[in-house]
Amino acid sequence: MIQSYTARYTSIPSGYLGQLIDWPEVMTEGRTLEECRDLLRDALNEMVLAYRKLDKEIPRGNALLEQVAVELEHVGEAA
C-alpha cells in the first residue's frame, strides 16, 4: 500500500529543514532543498521500519494544507 505524506521545507542558515506535517517526528536537515528531500524520504523509510518493529500504529498521511492570506499592515489596528 502506498501512503502519501505532506512535507514542509523551511530555509535555515545551514540549508533546509524538512518535516512531515502528518508525522512531525519525521524531520531532517540538508544543505540543499534536493538533499533535504532525499534525506526526508530516508528518514520516513527508517521511521516506518522502526514503527513496524515496535508494533506501533503508523500515522495516516494525506494532510490537506491551505495557504491563508492576511494583510499585515492592518492587523491589530483599531477601526
mmCIF file of the N, C-alpha and C atoms, coordinates in Angstrom:
data_MODEL
# 
_entry.id   MODEL 
# 
loop_
_atom_site.group_PDB 
_atom_site.id 
_atom_site.type_symbol 
_atom_site.label_atom_id 
_atom_site.label_alt_id 
_atom_site.label_comp_id 
_atom_site.label_asym_id 
_atom_site.label_entity_id 
_atom_site.label_seq_id 
_atom_site.pdbx_PDB_ins_code 
_atom_site.Cartn_x 
_atom_site.Cartn_y 
_atom_site.Cartn_z 
_atom_site.occupancy 
_atom_site.B_iso_or_equiv 
_atom_site.pdbx_formal_charge 
_atom_site.auth_seq_id 
_atom_site.auth_comp_id 
_atom_site.auth_asym_id 
_atom_site.auth_atom_id 
_atom_site.pdbx_PDB_model_num 
ATOM 1   N N  . MET A 1 1  ? 0.847   -1.180 0.000  1.00 0.00 ? 1  MET A N  1 
ATOM 2   C CA . MET A 1 1  ? 0.000   0.000  0.000  1.00 0.00 ? 1  MET A CA 1 
ATOM 3   C C  . MET A 1 1  ? 0.893   1.244  0.000  1.00 0.00 ? 1  MET A C  1 
ATOM 4   N N  . ILE A 1 2  ? 0.555   2.195  -0.845 1.00 0.00 ? 2  ILE A N  1 
ATOM 5   C CA . ILE A 1 2  ? 1.279   3.465  -0.911 1.00 0.00 ? 2  ILE A CA 1 
ATOM 6   C C  . ILE A 1 2  ? 0.541   4.481  -0.056 1.00 0.00 ? 2  ILE A C  1 
ATOM 7   N N  . GLN A 1 3  ? 1.271   5.177  0.787  1.00 0.00 ? 3  GLN A N  1 
ATOM 8   C CA . GLN A 1 3  ? 0.718   6.237  1.631  1.00 0.00 ? 3  GLN A CA 1 
ATOM 9   C C  . GLN A 1 3  ? 1.484   7.516  1.326  1.00 0.00 ? 3  GLN A C  1 
ATOM 10  N N  . SER A 1 4  ? 0.793   8.614  1.178  1.00 0.00 ? 4  SER A N  1 
ATOM 11  C CA . SER A 1 4  ? 1.440   9.903  0.912  1.00 0.00 ? 4  SER A CA 1 
ATOM 12  C C  . SER A 1 4  ? 1.457   10.755 2.165  1.00 0.00 ? 4  SER A C  1 
ATOM 13  N N  . TYR A 1 5  ? 2.549   11.474 2.359  1.00 0.00 ? 5  TYR A N  1 
ATOM 14  C CA . TYR A 1 5  ? 2.691   12.382 3.488  1.00 0.00 ? 5  TYR A CA 1 
ATOM 15  C C  . TYR A 1 5  ? 3.025   13.773 2.955  1.00 0.00 ? 5  TYR A C  1 
ATOM 16  N N  . THR A 1 6  ? 2.636   14.774 3.693  1.00 0.00 ? 6  THR A N  1 
ATOM 17  C CA . THR A 1 6  ? 2.860   16.163 3.296  1.00 0.00 ? 6  THR A CA 1 
ATOM 18  C C  . THR A 1 6  ? 4.091   16.696 4.004  1.00 0.00 ? 6  THR A C  1 
ATOM 19  N N  . ALA A 1 7  ? 5.036   17.209 3.220  1.00 0.00 ? 7  ALA A N  1 
ATOM 20  C CA . ALA A 1 7  ? 6.294   17.726 3.768  1.00 0.00 ? 7  ALA A CA 1 
ATOM 21  C C  . ALA A 1 7  ? 6.288   19.250 3.765  1.00 0.00 ? 7  ALA A C  1 
ATOM 22  N N  . ARG A 1 8  ? 6.951   19.805 4.763  1.00 0.00 ? 8  ARG A N  1 
ATOM 23  C CA . ARG A 1 8  ? 7.162   21.256 4.845  1.00 0.00 ? 8  ARG A CA 1 
ATOM 24  C C  . ARG A 1 8  ? 8.669   21.477 4.871  1.00 0.00 ? 8  ARG A C  1 
ATOM 25  N N  . TYR A 1 9  ? 9.144   22.392 4.048  1.00 0.00 ? 9  TYR A N  1 
ATOM 26  C CA . TYR A 1 9  ? 10.560  22.730 3.993  1.00 0.00 ? 9  TYR A CA 1 
ATOM 27  C C  . TYR A 1 9  ? 10.730  24.183 4.408  1.00 0.00 ? 9  TYR A C  1 
ATOM 28  N N  . THR A 1 10 ? 11.658  24.409 5.318  1.00 0.00 ? 10 THR A N  1 
ATOM 29  C CA . THR A 1 10 ? 11.923  25.747 5.833  1.00 0.00 ? 10 THR A CA 1 
ATOM 30  C C  . THR A 1 10 ? 13.388  26.075 5.597  1.00 0.00 ? 10 THR A C  1 
ATOM 31  N N  . SER A 1 11 ? 13.641  27.265 5.056  1.00 0.00 ? 11 SER A N  1 
ATOM 32  C CA . SER A 1 11 ? 15.012  27.716 4.855  1.00 0.00 ? 11 SER A CA 1 
ATOM 33  C C  . SER A 1 11 ? 15.618  28.068 6.211  1.00 0.00 ? 11 SER A C  1 
ATOM 34  N N  . ILE A 1 12 ? 16.805  27.520 6.487  1.00 0.00 ? 12 ILE A N  1 
ATOM 35  C CA . ILE A 1 12 ? 17.524  27.791 7.729  1.00 0.00 ? 12 ILE A CA 1 
ATOM 36  C C  . ILE A 1 12 ? 18.952  28.201 7.349  1.00 0.00 ? 12 ILE A C  1 
ATOM 37  N N  . PRO A 1 13 ? 19.713  28.775 8.274  1.00 0.00 ? 13 PRO A N  1 
ATOM 38  C CA . PRO A 1 13 ? 21.068  29.234 7.925  1.00 0.00 ? 13 PRO A CA 1 
ATOM 39  C C  . PRO A 1 13 ? 21.964  28.166 7.292  1.00 0.00 ? 13 PRO A C  1 
ATOM 40  N N  . SER A 1 14 ? 21.818  26.913 7.700  1.00 0.00 ? 14 SER A N  1 
ATOM 41  C CA . SER A 1 14 ? 22.680  25.849 7.158  1.00 0.00 ? 14 SER A CA 1 
ATOM 42  C C  . SER A 1 14 ? 22.100  25.174 5.917  1.00 0.00 ? 14 SER A C  1 
ATOM 43  N N  . GLY A 1 15 ? 20.918  25.581 5.461  1.00 0.00 ? 15 GLY A N  1 
ATOM 44  C CA . GLY A 1 15 ? 20.293  24.978 4.285  1.00 0.00 ? 15 GLY A CA 1 
ATOM 45  C C  . GLY A 1 15 ? 18.790  24.922 4.422  1.00 0.00 ? 15 GLY A C  1 
ATOM 46  N N  . TYR A 1 16 ? 18.270  23.692 4.610  1.00 0.00 ? 16 TYR A N  1 
ATOM 47  C CA . TYR A 1 16 ? 16.823  23.491 4.716  1.00 0.00 ? 16 TYR A CA 1 
ATOM 48  C C  . TYR A 1 16 ? 16.490  22.490 5.811  1.00 0.00 ? 16 TYR A C  1 
ATOM 49  N N  . LEU A 1 17 ? 15.375  22.723 6.468  1.00 0.00 ? 17 LEU A N  1 
ATOM 50  C CA . LEU A 1 17 ? 14.805  21.804 7.446  1.00 0.00 ? 17 LEU A CA 1 
ATOM 51  C C  . LEU A 1 17 ? 13.569  21.209 6.810  1.00 0.00 ? 17 LEU A C  1 
ATOM 52  N N  . GLY A 1 18 ? 13.457  19.895 6.801  1.00 0.00 ? 18 GLY A N  1 
ATOM 53  C CA . GLY A 1 18 ? 12.285  19.209 6.263  1.00 0.00 ? 18 GLY A CA 1 
ATOM 54  C C  . GLY A 1 18 ? 11.581  18.451 7.363  1.00 0.00 ? 18 GLY A C  1 
ATOM 55  N N  . GLN A 1 19 ? 10.247  18.537 7.359  1.00 0.00 ? 19 GLN A N  1 
ATOM 56  C CA . GLN A 1 19 ? 9.452   17.847 8.383  1.00 0.00 ? 19 GLN A CA 1 
ATOM 57  C C  . GLN A 1 19 ? 8.125   17.427 7.759  1.00 0.00 ? 19 GLN A C  1 
ATOM 58  N N  . LEU A 1 20 ? 7.632   16.265 8.169  1.00 0.00 ? 20 LEU A N  1 
ATOM 59  C CA . LEU A 1 20 ? 6.331   15.817 7.694  1.00 0.00 ? 20 LEU A CA 1 
ATOM 60  C C  . LEU A 1 20 ? 5.231   16.424 8.561  1.00 0.00 ? 20 LEU A C  1 
ATOM 61  N N  . ILE A 1 21 ? 4.260   17.006 7.927  1.00 0.00 ? 21 ILE A N  1 
ATOM 62  C CA . ILE A 1 21 ? 3.123   17.617 8.634  1.00 0.00 ? 21 ILE A CA 1 
ATOM 63  C C  . ILE A 1 21 ? 2.320   16.548 9.364  1.00 0.00 ? 21 ILE A C  1 
ATOM 64  N N  . ASP A 1 22 ? 2.084   15.421 8.698  1.00 0.00 ? 22 ASP A N  1 
ATOM 65  C CA . ASP A 1 22 ? 1.246   14.357 9.258  1.00 0.00 ? 22 ASP A CA 1 
ATOM 66  C C  . ASP A 1 22 ? 1.978   13.495 10.289 1.00 0.00 ? 22 ASP A C  1 
ATOM 67  N N  . TRP A 1 23 ? 3.302   13.622 10.326 1.00 0.00 ? 23 TRP A N  1 
ATOM 68  C CA . TRP A 1 23 ? 4.114   12.781 11.221 1.00 0.00 ? 23 TRP A CA 1 
ATOM 69  C C  . TRP A 1 23 ? 5.305   13.622 11.663 1.00 0.00 ? 23 TRP A C  1 
ATOM 70  N N  . PRO A 1 24 ? 5.091   14.581 12.580 1.00 0.00 ? 24 PRO A N  1 
ATOM 71  C CA . PRO A 1 24 ? 6.104   15.587 12.940 1.00 0.00 ? 24 PRO A CA 1 
ATOM 72  C C  . PRO A 1 24 ? 7.428   15.022 13.441 1.00 0.00 ? 24 PRO A C  1 
ATOM 73  N N  . GLU A 1 25 ? 7.439   13.787 13.931 1.00 0.00 ? 25 GLU A N  1 
ATOM 74  C CA . GLU A 1 25 ? 8.694   13.189 14.404 1.00 0.00 ? 25 GLU A CA 1 
ATOM 75  C C  . GLU A 1 25 ? 9.666   12.916 13.256 1.00 0.00 ? 25 GLU A C  1 
ATOM 76  N N  . VAL A 1 26 ? 9.145   12.882 12.030 1.00 0.00 ? 26 VAL A N  1 
ATOM 77  C CA . VAL A 1 26 ? 9.995   12.633 10.863 1.00 0.00 ? 26 VAL A CA 1 
ATOM 78  C C  . VAL A 1 26 ? 10.496  13.988 10.358 1.00 0.00 ? 26 VAL A C  1 
ATOM 79  N N  . MET A 1 27 ? 11.774  14.254 10.640 1.00 0.00 ? 27 MET A N  1 
ATOM 80  C CA . MET A 1 27 ? 12.365  15.529 10.225 1.00 0.00 ? 27 MET A CA 1 
ATOM 81  C C  . MET A 1 27 ? 13.845  15.351 9.960  1.00 0.00 ? 27 MET A C  1 
ATOM 82  N N  . THR A 1 28 ? 14.410  16.268 9.188  1.00 0.00 ? 28 THR A N  1 
ATOM 83  C CA . THR A 1 28 ? 15.826  16.208 8.846  1.00 0.00 ? 28 THR A CA 1 
ATOM 84  C C  . THR A 1 28 ? 16.278  17.569 8.334  1.00 0.00 ? 28 THR A C  1 
ATOM 85  N N  . GLU A 1 29 ? 17.579  17.694 8.094  1.00 0.00 ? 29 GLU A N  1 
ATOM 86  C CA . GLU A 1 29 ? 18.155  18.903 7.513  1.00 0.00 ? 29 GLU A CA 1 
ATOM 87  C C  . GLU A 1 29 ? 19.047  18.525 6.347  1.00 0.00 ? 29 GLU A C  1 
ATOM 88  N N  . GLY A 1 30 ? 19.129  19.428 5.369  1.00 0.00 ? 30 GLY A N  1 
ATOM 89  C CA . GLY A 1 30 ? 20.028  19.231 4.240  1.00 0.00 ? 30 GLY A CA 1 
ATOM 90  C C  . GLY A 1 30 ? 20.587  20.561 3.775  1.00 0.00 ? 30 GLY A C  1 
ATOM 91  N N  . ARG A 1 31 ? 21.735  20.498 3.123  1.00 0.00 ? 31 ARG A N  1 
ATOM 92  C CA . ARG A 1 31 ? 22.368  21.735 2.636  1.00 0.00 ? 31 ARG A CA 1 
ATOM 93  C C  . ARG A 1 31 ? 21.572  22.358 1.498  1.00 0.00 ? 31 ARG A C  1 
ATOM 94  N N  . THR A 1 32 ? 20.965  21.510 0.657  1.00 0.00 ? 32 THR A N  1 
ATOM 95  C CA . THR A 1 32 ? 20.141  21.993 -0.451 1.00 0.00 ? 32 THR A CA 1 
ATOM 96  C C  . THR A 1 32 ? 18.741  21.434 -0.284 1.00 0.00 ? 32 THR A C  1 
ATOM 97  N N  . LEU A 1 33 ? 17.790  22.010 -1.015 1.00 0.00 ? 33 LEU A N  1 
ATOM 98  C CA . LEU A 1 33 ? 16.420  21.517 -0.944 1.00 0.00 ? 33 LEU A CA 1 
ATOM 99  C C  . LEU A 1 33 ? 16.336  20.073 -1.435 1.00 0.00 ? 33 LEU A C  1 
ATOM 100 N N  . GLU A 1 34 ? 17.038  19.761 -2.514 1.00 0.00 ? 34 GLU A N  1 
ATOM 101 C CA . GLU A 1 34 ? 17.012  18.397 -3.042 1.00 0.00 ? 34 GLU A CA 1 
ATOM 102 C C  . GLU A 1 34 ? 17.616  17.401 -2.045 1.00 0.00 ? 34 GLU A C  1 
ATOM 103 N N  . GLU A 1 35 ? 18.732  17.770 -1.405 1.00 0.00 ? 35 GLU A N  1 
ATOM 104 C CA . GLU A 1 35 ? 19.331  16.901 -0.391 1.00 0.00 ? 35 GLU A CA 1 
ATOM 105 C C  . GLU A 1 35 ? 18.364  16.705 0.769  1.00 0.00 ? 35 GLU A C  1 
ATOM 106 N N  . CYS A 1 36 ? 17.702  17.762 1.175  1.00 0.00 ? 36 CYS A N  1 
ATOM 107 C CA . CYS A 1 36 ? 16.740  17.669 2.274  1.00 0.00 ? 36 CYS A CA 1 
ATOM 108 C C  . CYS A 1 36 ? 15.585  16.741 1.905  1.00 0.00 ? 36 CYS A C  1 
ATOM 109 N N  . ARG A 1 37 ? 15.095  16.839 0.680  1.00 0.00 ? 37 ARG A N  1 
ATOM 110 C CA . ARG A 1 37 ? 14.019  15.942 0.217  1.00 0.00 ? 37 ARG A CA 1 
ATOM 111 C C  . ARG A 1 37 ? 14.470  14.480 0.283  1.00 0.00 ? 37 ARG A C  1 
ATOM 112 N N  . ASP A 1 38 ? 15.672  14.215 -0.220 1.00 0.00 ? 38 ASP A N  1 
ATOM 113 C CA . ASP A 1 38 ? 16.189  12.843 -0.208 1.00 0.00 ? 38 ASP A CA 1 
ATOM 114 C C  . ASP A 1 38 ? 16.337  12.322 1.225  1.00 0.00 ? 38 ASP A C  1 
ATOM 115 N N  . LEU A 1 39 ? 16.884  13.161 2.095  1.00 0.00 ? 39 LEU A N  1 
ATOM 116 C CA . LEU A 1 39 ? 17.074  12.752 3.491  1.00 0.00 ? 39 LEU A CA 1 
ATOM 117 C C  . LEU A 1 39 ? 15.739  12.564 4.210  1.00 0.00 ? 39 LEU A C  1 
ATOM 118 N N  . LEU A 1 40 ? 14.740  13.360 3.843  1.00 0.00 ? 40 LEU A N  1 
ATOM 119 C CA . LEU A 1 40 ? 13.418  13.206 4.468  1.00 0.00 ? 40 LEU A CA 1 
ATOM 120 C C  . LEU A 1 40 ? 12.773  11.890 4.038  1.00 0.00 ? 40 LEU A C  1 
ATOM 121 N N  . ARG A 1 41 ? 12.942  11.521 2.776  1.00 0.00 ? 41 ARG A N  1 
ATOM 122 C CA . ARG A 1 41 ? 12.432  10.219 2.319  1.00 0.00 ? 41 ARG A CA 1 
ATOM 123 C C  . ARG A 1 41 ? 13.122  9.082  3.078  1.00 0.00 ? 41 ARG A C  1 
ATOM 124 N N  . ASP A 1 42 ? 14.436  9.190  3.257  1.00 0.00 ? 42 ASP A N  1 
ATOM 125 C CA . ASP A 1 42 ? 15.175  8.181  4.023  1.00 0.00 ? 42 ASP A CA 1 
ATOM 126 C C  . ASP A 1 42 ? 14.681  8.119  5.469  1.00 0.00 ? 42 ASP A C  1 
ATOM 127 N N  . ALA A 1 43 ? 14.486  9.287  6.073  1.00 0.00 ? 43 ALA A N  1 
ATOM 128 C CA . ALA A 1 43 ? 14.011  9.344  7.463  1.00 0.00 ? 43 ALA A CA 1 
ATOM 129 C C  . ALA A 1 43 ? 12.626  8.710  7.577  1.00 0.00 ? 43 ALA A C  1 
ATOM 130 N N  . LEU A 1 44 ? 11.762  8.950  6.602  1.00 0.00 ? 44 LEU A N  1 
ATOM 131 C CA . LEU A 1 44 ? 10.428  8.360  6.611  1.00 0.00 ? 44 LEU A CA 1 
ATOM 132 C C  . LEU A 1 44 ? 10.519  6.839  6.516  1.00 0.00 ? 44 LEU A C  1 
ATOM 133 N N  . ASN A 1 45 ? 11.346  6.337  5.605  1.00 0.00 ? 45 ASN A N  1 
ATOM 134 C CA . ASN A 1 45 ? 11.501  4.877  5.479  1.00 0.00 ? 45 ASN A CA 1 
ATOM 135 C C  . ASN A 1 45 ? 12.016  4.258  6.777  1.00 0.00 ? 45 ASN A C  1 
ATOM 136 N N  . GLU A 1 46 ? 12.993  4.904  7.405  1.00 0.00 ? 46 GLU A N  1 
ATOM 137 C CA . GLU A 1 46 ? 13.533  4.401  8.674  1.00 0.00 ? 46 GLU A CA 1 
ATOM 138 C C  . GLU A 1 46 ? 12.475  4.424  9.777  1.00 0.00 ? 46 GLU A C  1 
ATOM 139 N N  . MET A 1 47 ? 11.655  5.475  9.813  1.00 0.00 ? 47 MET A N  1 
ATOM 140 C CA . MET A 1 47 ? 10.617  5.577  10.846 1.00 0.00 ? 47 MET A CA 1 
ATOM 141 C C  . MET A 1 47 ? 9.552   4.500  10.642 1.00 0.00 ? 47 MET A C  1 
ATOM 142 N N  . VAL A 1 48 ? 9.193   4.234  9.392  1.00 0.00 ? 48 VAL A N  1 
ATOM 143 C CA . VAL A 1 48 ? 8.231   3.158  9.113  1.00 0.00 ? 48 VAL A CA 1 
ATOM 144 C C  . VAL A 1 48 ? 8.779   1.827  9.617  1.00 0.00 ? 48 VAL A C  1 
ATOM 145 N N  . LEU A 1 49 ? 10.045  1.537  9.325  1.00 0.00 ? 49 LEU A N  1 
ATOM 146 C CA . LEU A 1 49 ? 10.650  0.294  9.801  1.00 0.00 ? 49 LEU A CA 1 
ATOM 147 C C  . LEU A 1 49 ? 10.663  0.214  11.323 1.00 0.00 ? 49 LEU A C  1 
ATOM 148 N N  . ALA A 1 50 ? 11.004  1.327  11.972 1.00 0.00 ? 50 ALA A N  1 
ATOM 149 C CA . ALA A 1 50 ? 11.049  1.345  13.442 1.00 0.00 ? 50 ALA A CA 1 
ATOM 150 C C  . ALA A 1 50 ? 9.657   1.133  14.035 1.00 0.00 ? 50 ALA A C  1 
ATOM 151 N N  . TYR A 1 51 ? 8.646   1.802  13.477 1.00 0.00 ? 51 TYR A N  1 
ATOM 152 C CA . TYR A 1 51 ? 7.284   1.635  13.987 1.00 0.00 ? 51 TYR A CA 1 
ATOM 153 C C  . TYR A 1 51 ? 6.805   0.194  13.805 1.00 0.00 ? 51 TYR A C  1 
ATOM 154 N N  . ARG A 1 52 ? 7.112   -0.395 12.654 1.00 0.00 ? 52 ARG A N  1 
ATOM 155 C CA . ARG A 1 52 ? 6.709   -1.789 12.433 1.00 0.00 ? 52 ARG A CA 1 
ATOM 156 C C  . ARG A 1 52 ? 7.394   -2.722 13.426 1.00 0.00 ? 52 ARG A C  1 
ATOM 157 N N  . LYS A 1 53 ? 8.676   -2.493 13.648 1.00 0.00 ? 53 LYS A N  1 
ATOM 158 C CA . LYS A 1 53 ? 9.428   -3.334 14.588 1.00 0.00 ? 53 LYS A CA 1 
ATOM 159 C C  . LYS A 1 53 ? 8.854   -3.228 15.992 1.00 0.00 ? 53 LYS A C  1 
ATOM 160 N N  . LEU A 1 54 ? 8.412   -2.017 16.375 1.00 0.00 ? 54 LEU A N  1 
ATOM 161 C CA . LEU A 1 54 ? 7.839   -1.790 17.704 1.00 0.00 ? 54 LEU A CA 1 
ATOM 162 C C  . LEU A 1 54 ? 6.339   -2.067 17.756 1.00 0.00 ? 54 LEU A C  1 
ATOM 163 N N  . ASP A 1 55 ? 5.784   -2.502 16.629 1.00 0.00 ? 55 ASP A N  1 
ATOM 164 C CA . ASP A 1 55 ? 4.351   -2.780 16.507 1.00 0.00 ? 55 ASP A CA 1 
ATOM 165 C C  . ASP A 1 55 ? 3.504   -1.556 16.884 1.00 0.00 ? 55 ASP A C  1 
ATOM 166 N N  . LYS A 1 56 ? 3.982   -0.392 16.468 1.00 0.00 ? 56 LYS A N  1 
ATOM 167 C CA . LYS A 1 56 ? 3.252   0.854  16.702 1.00 0.00 ? 56 LYS A CA 1 
ATOM 168 C C  . LYS A 1 56 ? 2.444   1.198  15.460 1.00 0.00 ? 56 LYS A C  1 
ATOM 169 N N  . GLU A 1 57 ? 1.333   1.894  15.663 1.00 0.00 ? 57 GLU A N  1 
ATOM 170 C CA . GLU A 1 57 ? 0.495   2.304  14.543 1.00 0.00 ? 57 GLU A CA 1 
ATOM 171 C C  . GLU A 1 57 ? 1.182   3.422  13.762 1.00 0.00 ? 57 GLU A C  1 
ATOM 172 N N  . ILE A 1 58 ? 1.266   3.246  12.463 1.00 0.00 ? 58 ILE A N  1 
ATOM 173 C CA . ILE A 1 58 ? 1.880   4.249  11.586 1.00 0.00 ? 58 ILE A CA 1 
ATOM 174 C C  . ILE A 1 58 ? 0.853   5.346  11.319 1.00 0.00 ? 58 ILE A C  1 
ATOM 175 N N  . PRO A 1 59 ? 1.224   6.605  11.557 1.00 0.00 ? 59 PRO A N  1 
ATOM 176 C CA . PRO A 1 59 ? 0.268   7.703  11.323 1.00 0.00 ? 59 PRO A CA 1 
ATOM 177 C C  . PRO A 1 59 ? -0.215  7.731  9.875  1.00 0.00 ? 59 PRO A C  1 
ATOM 178 N N  . ARG A 1 60 ? -1.442  8.148  9.704  1.00 0.00 ? 60 ARG A N  1 
ATOM 179 C CA . ARG A 1 60 ? -2.024  8.286  8.372  1.00 0.00 ? 60 ARG A CA 1 
ATOM 180 C C  . ARG A 1 60 ? -1.531  9.576  7.750  1.00 0.00 ? 60 ARG A C  1 
ATOM 181 N N  . GLY A 1 61 ? -1.387  9.577  6.484  1.00 0.00 ? 61 GLY A N  1 
ATOM 182 C CA . GLY A 1 61 ? -0.939  10.752 5.748  1.00 0.00 ? 61 GLY A CA 1 
ATOM 183 C C  . GLY A 1 61 ? -2.099  11.501 5.129  1.00 0.00 ? 61 GLY A C  1 
ATOM 184 N N  . ASN A 1 62 ? -1.804  12.150 4.011  1.00 0.00 ? 62 ASN A N  1 
ATOM 185 C CA . ASN A 1 62 ? -2.784  12.877 3.217  1.00 0.00 ? 62 ASN A CA 1 
ATOM 186 C C  . ASN A 1 62 ? -3.344  14.116 3.898  1.00 0.00 ? 62 ASN A C  1 
ATOM 187 N N  . ALA A 1 63 ? -2.485  14.862 4.590  1.00 0.00 ? 63 ALA A N  1 
ATOM 188 C CA . ALA A 1 63 ? -2.929  16.118 5.189  1.00 0.00 ? 63 ALA A CA 1 
ATOM 189 C C  . ALA A 1 63 ? -3.311  17.098 4.086  1.00 0.00 ? 63 ALA A C  1 
ATOM 190 N N  . LEU A 1 64 ? -4.266  17.945 4.368  1.00 0.00 ? 64 LEU A N  1 
ATOM 191 C CA . LEU A 1 64 ? -4.654  18.996 3.437  1.00 0.00 ? 64 LEU A CA 1 
ATOM 192 C C  . LEU A 1 64 ? -4.089  20.303 3.956  1.00 0.00 ? 64 LEU A C  1 
ATOM 193 N N  . LEU A 1 65 ? -3.248  20.932 3.152  1.00 0.00 ? 65 LEU A N  1 
ATOM 194 C CA . LEU A 1 65 ? -2.669  22.210 3.533  1.00 0.00 ? 65 LEU A CA 1 
ATOM 195 C C  . LEU A 1 65 ? -3.283  23.300 2.685  1.00 0.00 ? 65 LEU A C  1 
ATOM 196 N N  . GLU A 1 66 ? -3.447  24.447 3.291  1.00 0.00 ? 66 GLU A N  1 
ATOM 197 C CA . GLU A 1 66 ? -4.037  25.574 2.593  1.00 0.00 ? 66 GLU A CA 1 
ATOM 198 C C  . GLU A 1 66 ? -3.345  26.840 3.047  1.00 0.00 ? 66 GLU A C  1 
ATOM 199 N N  . GLN A 1 67 ? -3.007  27.692 2.113  1.00 0.00 ? 67 GLN A N  1 
ATOM 200 C CA . GLN A 1 67 ? -2.418  28.969 2.481  1.00 0.00 ? 67 GLN A CA 1 
ATOM 201 C C  . GLN A 1 67 ? -3.538  29.944 2.818  1.00 0.00 ? 67 GLN A C  1 
ATOM 202 N N  . VAL A 1 68 ? -3.314  30.725 3.865  1.00 0.00 ? 68 VAL A N  1 
ATOM 203 C CA . VAL A 1 68 ? -4.289  31.724 4.298  1.00 0.00 ? 68 VAL A CA 1 
ATOM 204 C C  . VAL A 1 68 ? -3.601  33.084 4.231  1.00 0.00 ? 68 VAL A C  1 
ATOM 205 N N  . ALA A 1 69 ? -4.168  34.011 3.487  1.00 0.00 ? 69 ALA A N  1 
ATOM 206 C CA . ALA A 1 69 ? -3.552  35.331 3.305  1.00 0.00 ? 69 ALA A CA 1 
ATOM 207 C C  . ALA A 1 69 ? -4.097  36.324 4.330  1.00 0.00 ? 69 ALA A C  1 
ATOM 208 N N  . VAL A 1 70 ? -3.229  37.243 4.733  1.00 0.00 ? 70 VAL A N  1 
ATOM 209 C CA . VAL A 1 70 ? -3.628  38.306 5.647  1.00 0.00 ? 70 VAL A CA 1 
ATOM 210 C C  . VAL A 1 70 ? -2.833  39.552 5.278  1.00 0.00 ? 70 VAL A C  1 
ATOM 211 N N  . GLU A 1 71 ? -3.458  40.702 5.322  1.00 0.00 ? 71 GLU A N  1 
ATOM 212 C CA . GLU A 1 71 ? -2.767  41.956 5.054  1.00 0.00 ? 71 GLU A CA 1 
ATOM 213 C C  . GLU A 1 71 ? -2.183  42.439 6.371  1.00 0.00 ? 71 GLU A C  1 
ATOM 214 N N  . LEU A 1 72 ? -0.876  42.430 6.486  1.00 0.00 ? 72 LEU A N  1 
ATOM 215 C CA . LEU A 1 72 ? -0.211  42.706 7.751  1.00 0.00 ? 72 LEU A CA 1 
ATOM 216 C C  . LEU A 1 72 ? -0.300  44.165 8.185  1.00 0.00 ? 72 LEU A C  1 
ATOM 217 N N  . GLU A 1 73 ? -0.423  45.090 7.263  1.00 0.00 ? 73 GLU A N  1 
ATOM 218 C CA . GLU A 1 73 ? -0.458  46.499 7.659  1.00 0.00 ? 73 GLU A CA 1 
ATOM 219 C C  . GLU A 1 73 ? -1.660  46.842 8.519  1.00 0.00 ? 73 GLU A C  1 
ATOM 220 N N  . HIS A 1 74 ? -2.740  46.087 8.374  1.00 0.00 ? 74 HIS A N  1 
ATOM 221 C CA . HIS A 1 74 ? -3.978  46.427 9.081  1.00 0.00 ? 74 HIS A CA 1 
ATOM 222 C C  . HIS A 1 74 ? -4.314  45.488 10.237 1.00 0.00 ? 74 HIS A C  1 
ATOM 223 N N  . VAL A 1 75 ? -3.519  44.476 10.454 1.00 0.00 ? 75 VAL A N  1 
ATOM 224 C CA . VAL A 1 75 ? -3.785  43.532 11.544 1.00 0.00 ? 75 VAL A CA 1 
ATOM 225 C C  . VAL A 1 75 ? -3.558  44.244 12.875 1.00 0.00 ? 75 VAL A C  1 
ATOM 226 N N  . GLY A 1 76 ? -4.533  44.158 13.756 1.00 0.00 ? 76 GLY A N  1 
ATOM 227 C CA . GLY A 1 76 ? -4.387  44.730 15.092 1.00 0.00 ? 76 GLY A CA 1 
ATOM 228 C C  . GLY A 1 76 ? -4.687  46.217 15.187 1.00 0.00 ? 76 GLY A C  1 
ATOM 229 N N  . GLU A 1 77 ? -4.956  46.891 14.073 1.00 0.00 ? 77 GLU A N  1 
ATOM 230 C CA . GLU A 1 77 ? -5.281  48.313 14.121 1.00 0.00 ? 77 GLU A CA 1 
ATOM 231 C C  . GLU A 1 77 ? -6.755  48.481 14.503 1.00 0.00 ? 77 GLU A C  1 
ATOM 232 N N  . ALA A 1 78 ? -7.015  49.482 15.316 1.00 0.00 ? 78 ALA A N  1 
ATOM 233 C CA . ALA A 1 78 ? -8.411  49.777 15.705 1.00 0.00 ? 78 ALA A CA 1 
ATOM 234 C C  . ALA A 1 78 ? -9.129  50.399 14.518 1.00 0.00 ? 78 ALA A C  1 
ATOM 235 N N  . ALA A 1 79 ? -10.406 50.061 14.419 1.00 0.00 ? 79 ALA A N  1 
ATOM 236 C CA . ALA A 1 79 ? -11.219 50.589 13.294 1.00 0.00 ? 79 ALA A CA 1 
ATOM 237 C C  . ALA A 1 79 ? -11.695 51.992 13.562 1.00 0.00 ? 79 ALA A C  1 
# 
